[in-house]
Amino acid sequence: EVGCVCFGGRTDAASMPVNLVARLHKLFDATMCEKLVAQFPGGACLYGEGYGKGIQGKIGTAYGTLPDFALFDVNVSDERVEGGWWLERDDVNGIAESLNIPHVPIIDYSGTLHDMIYMVKHGVISAYSKETPFFAEGLVARPQCGLKTRKGGRIITKLKMVDFLNAIRS
């Protein structure tokens, strides 16, 4: 925990690589806390993903020599709305830019889920590819109209290339 910011994994039992924790502490310093409190006086939860060397196995080095963090979602606390409210994607990118932190790139795509499965299964070149192209881990798909379940949960699909590779190997 750093001032007004705490870090967590996907679950309470998850552990983060030490080099990523060090990067998060450097990124979310006292100045960043002041910016966050000013931007979200009622609180917010920033969701992101660590990437880079030491984070994603062998492929991590393709992202560079240091670990980093990319923002992909923001939930704003609001006492009037149970569970807060989720920012639109353009607003998430705006928050990342205002805080000077990377955000997960958007692929402008409007096809079917079956088409996306095909794309991921056969490899999508990562937007992080600089000198040597490499495949992205996968894609996260969200309906443009923001569909929800009957209980109010957002409908989001994550397709990972490794899942298809594991299915082929078995």
Secondary structure, DSSP 8 states (H G I E B T S, - for coil): -BTTB----SSTT----HHHHHHHHHHS-HHHHHHHHHH-TT-EEEEEEEESTTTSGGGGGGG-SS-EEEEEEEEE--TTSTT-EE--HHHHHHHHHHHT--B---------HHHHHHHHHH--B-TT-SSS--B-SEEEE--TT--B-TTS-B--EEEEHHHHHHHHH-
